[in-house]
Amino acid sequence: MVRLEKDLLGEREVPATVYYGIHTMRALENFPLTEYKVSPVLIKAIALIKKTAAEVNFELGYLTKEKGQAIAQAADEILNGQWQDQFVVDALQGGAGTSTNMNVNEVLANRAIELLGGQKGNYSLVHPLNDVNMHQSTNDVYPTALRIAAIWLLKPLSEGCAALQEALQAKEAAFAGVIKVGRTEMQDAVPIMLGQEFSAYAGAIARDRWRLHKVEERLRQAALGGTAIGTGINANKKYIFMVNDRVRQYAGIGLARAENMIDVIQNADVFVEVSGLLKALAVNLGKISHDLRLLSSGPRAGLRELRLPERQAGSSIMPGKVNPIIPEAVNQTAFHIMASDMAITMAAQSGQLELNAFMPLIAHHLLGSLKILTNAVHILDEFCVQGLTADEEHCRNLLENSQVSVTALVPHIGYDLASKVARRASEENITIRAAALALAVLPAEKLDAILDPRAMTRPGIAGTPK
């Protein structure tokens, strides 16, 4: 069964059972690109705007009560998770998001028609453009919906960062007494407490958490009523004020009508800013994950200072092998986010004159990055960090067999003589203390005070009064 619909370009048969219409059908034909669908969060944000517009237009006398209520009820159904299978256009599309906007318009119109007792496609009851899209343009709806969706997704990501930060701080406390070799450029450097290493990880995530919390402010400018290019053509002035105020209430976030809607519609730099902070979080997650993989390497022939939770068997050919799969997955997520950031950057700078035609690419990558990062933060926290343990004895043995303590001698005997001590220890495979005694650089008692590894993990000169 089909129904016949018309548009500017002619007629098309549309399956009778679907809620979308001819504009969506043409988009399906025109954009068989990625098989990725538009983010459900973005669809909900658009539906929220359509609900608000319908209510305001009814209150201002532009829609009948029956139409306004039917559109609003259909939008509520979408907000409650219904009809997701009707949003079928590809995430990447020409037209600055028009296909997505029309997909939502048609679904809302046809569902509203049903609610009024009509048959899908009878647009004399509720029209996708004349009624659902009244006082709107894709160009003000889509970027505003993207801002709303991004803010909605920022909150769980920020909360996930808070939980990860707490987990890292818990390990900082748990490992406060574990002394080990600190390394620079993959080489032995000076002693450090394992807890101190984790304090640095926690500090990095704390910065990300704060940055993400603050960047929400940049997204709070709504352009509803700006219509095509931000001038507000075809939008009633009362509608402009009312729709922005009510969207803020329904969205539950601090939106405000942009003072310069032309700016908000044509420029996408705010999304680049948000993406840059997501990239910064990805960088920190990737660095932490690399460290966890390295510090847990082995277990017999590697560093083996940390033990990661065992999540699954690691090899189809090597019995007993368990791989660091959670950090590996987080690393891959980090690479993905960095690539998405580049796509967002290029799309934003490619906007021309009064509109950015590449908003669908920005939306796809930005909202996808927010969701993926939230998942990555969660698994790193729950499946890895919380279950980390330290091999304290092995850490201590590595430290005792290293030459990292030689640095503490420099303030007392100078760099050149300390280098001779290090060379002697290396050539004879003895400790720094033994080499220093052999060269008679300092009395044994003084050496013991200087070479206390724990003293080297605190500010000051080891072996001198505090």
C-alpha positions in Angstrom: 0.0 0.0 0.0 1.2 3.5 -0.9 0.0 7.0 -0.8 0.7 9.7 -3.4 2.4 12.9 -2.2 3.5 16.0 -4.1 6.3 18.6 -3.8 8.0 21.2 -5.9 9.7 18.5 -8.1 6.6 16.4 -8.7 4.8 13.4 -7.3 6.1 10.3 -5.4 4.6 7.2 -4.0 5.2 6.9 -0.2 4.6 3.7 1.8 1.2 4.1 3.4 2.3 2.9 6.8 5.2 5.4 7.4 4.9 8.7 9.1 7.5 10.5 7.0 6.7 11.9 3.5 8.0 12.9 0.1 10.7 15.2 1.4 12.2 12.4 3.5 11.8 10.0 0.6 13.9 12.2 -1.6 16.5 12.5 1.1 16.7 8.7 1.3 17.4 8.6 -2.4 19.9 11.5 -2.4 22.0 10.6 0.6 22.9 6.9 0.7 26.2 7.7 2.4 27.1 6.4 5.8 24.2 4.2 7.1 24.5 6.4 10.3 21.2 7.9 11.4 20.7 11.3 12.9 21.4 11.4 16.6 18.2 10.5 18.6 19.1 13.3 21.0 19.1 15.8 18.2 15.8 14.5 17.0 14.3 15.0 20.5 15.7 18.5 20.7 14.0 19.4 17.3 10.8 17.8 18.5 10.9 19.9 21.7 11.3 23.1 19.5 8.4 22.0 17.3 6.2 21.4 20.4 7.0 24.8 21.7 6.4 26.5 18.4 3.0 24.8 18.0 1.9 25.9 21.5 3.1 29.5 21.0 1.5 29.7 17.5 -1.8 28.5 19.0 -1.6 31.0 21.8 -0.9 33.8 19.3 -3.9 32.7 17.1 -1.9 31.3 14.2 -2.9 27.7 14.8 -6.3 26.3 15.9 -6.3 24.7 19.3 -6.9 21.3 17.8 -3.8 21.6 15.5 -1.6 23.0 18.2 -2.5 20.3 20.7 -2.1 17.5 18.1 1.3 18.7 17.1 2.4 19.1 20.7 1.1 15.7 21.6 3.0 14.1 18.7 6.1 15.9 19.8 5.7 14.6 23.3 5.6 11.1 21.9 8.9 11.6 20.2 10.3 13.1 23.4 9.2 9.9 25.2 11.1 7.7 22.7 8.3 6.8 20.2 8.7 6.7 16.4 12.4 6.6 16.4 12.3 4.2 13.5 10.7 6.9 11.4 13.8 9.1 11.4 15.5 7.5 8.5 17.6 10.2 6.8 21.4 9.8 6.7 23.4 11.7 9.3 25.4 13.3 6.5 23.2 15.3 4.0 23.3 18.4 1.9 21.1 21.3 2.7 22.3 22.4 6.2 20.0 19.9 7.9 16.9 20.6 5.9 16.3 16.9 5.4 16.4 16.2 9.1 14.0 19.2 9.8 11.6 18.0 7.2 11.8 14.4 8.4 10.6 15.7 11.8 8.0 18.0 10.3 6.5 15.1 8.3 6.4 12.6 11.2 4.8 15.2 13.4 2.3 16.2 10.8 1.2 12.7 10.0 1.0 11.6 13.6 -1.0 14.8 14.4 -3.3 13.9 11.5 -3.9 10.5 13.0 -4.6 12.0 16.4 -7.2 14.2 14.7 -8.8 11.1 13.1 -7.4 11.6 9.6 -5.3 9.4 7.3 -1.5 9.9 6.9 -0.8 12.2 4.0 -4.0 14.3 4.4 -2.1 17.5 4.8 -5.2 19.6 4.7 -5.6 18.7 8.4 -2.0 19.4 9.5 0.6 20.5 7.0 4.4 19.8 7.6 5.4 23.2 6.4 2.5 25.6 6.9 1.7 24.3 10.4 4.5 22.3 12.0 7.2 24.5 10.6 5.3 27.8 11.1 7.5 30.8 11.9 10.6 28.6 11.5 13.4 27.7 9.2 15.8 24.8 9.3 18.5 27.5 9.7 17.3 28.6 13.1 15.8 25.3 14.3 18.7 23.0 13.5 21.6 25.0 15.2 19.4 25.7 18.2 18.5 22.1 18.5 22.2 21.1 18.2 23.0 23.5 21.1 20.3 21.9 23.3 21.3 18.4 22.4 25.0 19.2 23.2 24.1 20.7 26.6 22.0 17.6 27.4 24.9 15.3 26.6 27.5 17.5 28.3 26.0 16.8 31.8 26.4 13.0 31.8 30.0 13.4 30.4 30.8 15.9 33.2 29.4 13.6 35.8 31.4 10.7 34.3 34.5 12.8 34.6 33.7 13.5 38.2 33.4 9.8 39.0 36.6 9.0 37.2 38.4 11.8 39.0 37.2 10.3 42.4 38.3 6.8 41.4 41.8 8.2 40.5 41.9 10.1 43.8 41.0 6.9 45.6 44.0 5.2 44.0 46.2 8.2 44.8 45.4 7.6 48.5 45.7 3.8 48.2 49.1 4.0 46.5 50.5 6.8 48.6 53.0 4.5 50.3 54.2 2.7 47.1 57.6 4.1 46.1 58.9 3.3 42.6 61.0 4.5 39.7 59.9 7.7 38.0 60.7 7.7 34.3 61.2 10.4 31.6 61.6 9.6 27.9 61.1 5.9 28.8 64.3 6.0 30.9 64.8 5.8 34.6 64.7 9.2 36.2 64.1 9.8 39.9 62.0 8.2 42.6 58.3 8.9 42.8 55.3 7.6 44.8 52.8 5.7 42.7 50.1 7.8 44.5 51.8 10.9 43.1 51.5 9.5 39.6 47.8 9.0 40.1 47.4 12.5 41.6 48.6 13.8 38.2 46.0 11.7 36.4 43.3 13.0 38.7 44.4 16.6 38.2 44.1 16.3 34.5 40.6 14.9 34.6 39.6 17.5 37.1 40.6 20.2 34.6 38.6 18.5 31.9 35.6 18.3 34.2 35.7 22.0 35.0 36.3 23.0 31.3 33.2 21.0 30.2 31.1 22.4 33.0 32.0 26.0 31.9 31.7 25.5 28.2 28.0 25.0 28.5 27.7 28.7 28.9 28.9 29.2 25.3 26.1 27.0 24.0 23.2 28.8 25.6 22.4 31.3 22.8 19.2 30.3 21.0 18.4 31.6 17.5 14.7 30.7 17.3 12.8 33.3 15.4 15.8 34.2 13.3 14.4 32.1 10.5 16.4 32.0 7.3 19.5 34.1 8.1 18.8 35.6 11.5 16.9 38.7 10.4 13.6 37.2 11.6 11.7 37.4 8.3 8.2 35.8 8.5 8.4 35.4 12.3 6.0 37.4 14.6 7.9 39.5 17.1 5.9 38.1 20.0 6.6 34.6 18.8 10.3 35.2 18.9 10.3 36.2 22.5 7.8 33.6 23.6 9.3 30.6 21.8 12.8 31.2 23.2 11.5 31.6 26.7 9.4 28.5 26.6 12.1 26.3 25.0 14.3 27.2 27.9 11.7 26.0 30.3 11.0 22.8 28.5 14.7 22.0 27.8 15.6 22.5 31.5 18.7 24.5 30.6 19.8 28.1 30.7 19.0 29.1 27.1 18.7 32.7 26.2 17.6 34.5 23.0 20.8 35.5 21.1 21.2 39.2 20.8 22.7 38.7 17.3 20.8 35.9 15.7 22.6 36.5 12.4 25.9 35.6 14.1 24.5 32.5 15.8 23.0 31.1 12.6 26.0 31.7 10.3 28.9 31.0 12.6 29.7 27.5 14.1 32.9 28.4 16.1 31.2 27.6 19.4 31.0 23.9 18.3 34.7 24.0 17.5 35.4 25.3 21.0 33.3 22.5 22.5 35.0 19.9 20.3 38.4 21.3 21.2 37.6 20.6 24.9 36.4 17.1 24.0 39.7 16.6 22.2 41.6 17.8 25.3 39.7 15.2 27.4 40.4 12.5 24.8 44.1 13.5 25.0 44.2 13.0 28.7 42.2 9.8 28.6 44.6 8.5 25.9 47.7 9.4 27.9 46.4 7.8 31.1 45.4 4.7 29.1 48.9 4.5 27.5 50.5 4.7 30.9 48.2 2.0 32.4 49.1 -0.3 29.6 52.8 0.3 30.0 52.9 0.1 33.8 51.0 -3.2 33.7 53.0 -4.6 30.8 54.4 -8.2 31.2 53.4 -9.6 33.5 56.8 -11.4 33.7 58.8 -9.6 31.0 57.5 -6.0 31.4 57.2 -3.3 34.0 54.5 -5.1 36.0 54.1 -2.3 38.5 50.3 -2.3 38.2 47.8 -5.1 37.8 44.8 -4.3 35.7 41.4 -6.1 36.3 41.2 -9.2 34.1 38.2 -8.7 31.8 38.5 -11.4 29.2 40.8 -13.9 27.7 43.3 -12.2 25.4 44.4 -14.6 22.7 43.0 -17.3 20.5 46.4 -18.9 20.3 48.3 -18.0 23.4 46.8 -19.7 26.5 46.7 -17.6 29.7 47.2 -14.3 28.0 45.1 -11.4 29.3 45.3 -8.1 27.4 44.7 -4.5 28.7 41.6 -4.3 26.6 39.9 -1.4 28.5 42.8 1.0 28.1 43.1 -0.1 24.5 39.4 0.6 23.8 39.8 4.0 25.5 42.8 4.8 23.3 40.9 4.0 20.2 38.1 6.3 21.4 40.6 9.1 21.9 41.9 8.6 18.3 38.3 8.8 17.1 37.5 12.0 19.0 40.6 13.7 17.6 39.6 12.8 14.0 36.1 14.1 14.7 37.5 17.3 16.0 39.3 17.8 12.7 36.1 17.2 10.8 34.2 19.7 12.9 37.0 22.3 12.5 37.0 21.9 8.7 33.2 22.0 8.5 32.9 25.1 10.7 35.5 27.1 8.7 33.9 26.1 5.4 30.6 27.9 6.2 29.9 30.7 3.6 28.2 34.0 4.1 24.9 33.7 6.0 24.8 30.0 6.6 27.0 26.9 7.2 25.8 24.2 4.9 27.9 21.6 6.8 26.0 21.6 10.1 24.9 17.9 9.7 28.6 16.9 9.8 29.2 19.1 12.8 26.2 17.6 14.6 27.1 14.0 13.8 30.6 14.3 15.1 30.0 16.6 18.0 27.0 14.6 19.5 28.8 11.3 18.6 31.9 12.5 20.4 29.9 13.5 23.5 28.2 10.1 23.7 31.3 8.0 22.9 33.5 9.9 25.4 30.8 9.4 28.1 30.9 5.7 27.5 34.8 5.6 27.5 35.0 7.5 30.7 32.5 5.1 32.3 34.4 1.9 31.3 37.8 3.3 32.2 36.4 4.1 35.7 34.3 1.1 36.4 36.1 -1.7 34.5 39.7 -0.6 35.0 40.7 2.1 37.5 38.5 0.9 40.4 40.0 -2.5 40.2 43.7 -1.5 39.8 46.2 -3.0 42.3 49.9 -2.3 42.7 52.8 -4.8 42.9 54.5 -2.9 45.7 57.4 -5.4 46.2 58.2 -5.4 42.5 58.1 -1.5 42.4 60.6 -1.4 45.3 62.9 -4.0 43.7 63.0 -2.1 40.5 63.9 1.1 42.4 66.6 -0.6 44.5 68.2 -2.1 41.4 68.1 1.2 39.5 70.5 4.2 39.5 67.8 6.9 39.9 69.0 7.9 43.3 72.3 9.4 41.9 70.5 12.6 41.1 70.2 13.3 44.8 74.0 13.4 45.1 74.4 16.3 42.6 73.8 19.2 45.2 76.4 17.6 47.5 79.2 16.5 45.1 78.4 18.1 41.8 77.2 16.8 38.5 80.6 15.6 37.2 81.5 13.5 40.3 77.9 12.2 40.4 78.3 11.1 36.8 81.4 9.1 37.8 79.4 7.4 40.6 76.7 6.5 38.1 79.2 5.1 35.6 80.9 3.0 38.3 77.6 1.6 39.4 76.7 0.7 35.8 80.0 -0.9 34.9 80.2 -3.0 38.1 76.5 -3.6 38.4 76.4 -2.3 41.9 74.1 0.1 43.7 74.7 3.9 43.7 75.5 3.7 47.4 78.1 1.0 46.9 79.7 3.0 44.0 79.7 6.2 46.1 81.4 4.4 49.0 83.9 2.9 46.6 84.8 6.3 45.3 84.8 7.8 48.8 82.7 10.8 47.8 80.9 11.1 51.2 80.7 9.3 54.5 78.3 6.3 54.8 76.1 8.1 57.3 75.7 11.1 55.0 75.0 8.9 52.0 72.2 7.1 53.8 70.5 10.4 54.6 70.9 11.6 51.0 69.9 8.4 49.3 66.6 7.9 51.2 64.3 7.4 48.2 61.2 8.7 50.0 63.0 12.0 50.7 63.6 12.3 47.0 59.8 12.4 46.4 59.4 15.7 48.3 60.5 19.2 47.6 63.9 20.1 48.9 67.5 18.8 49.0 67.8 15.3 50.3 70.2 14.9 53.2 69.9 18.5 54.5 67.9 19.9 57.4 64.3 20.8 56.5 
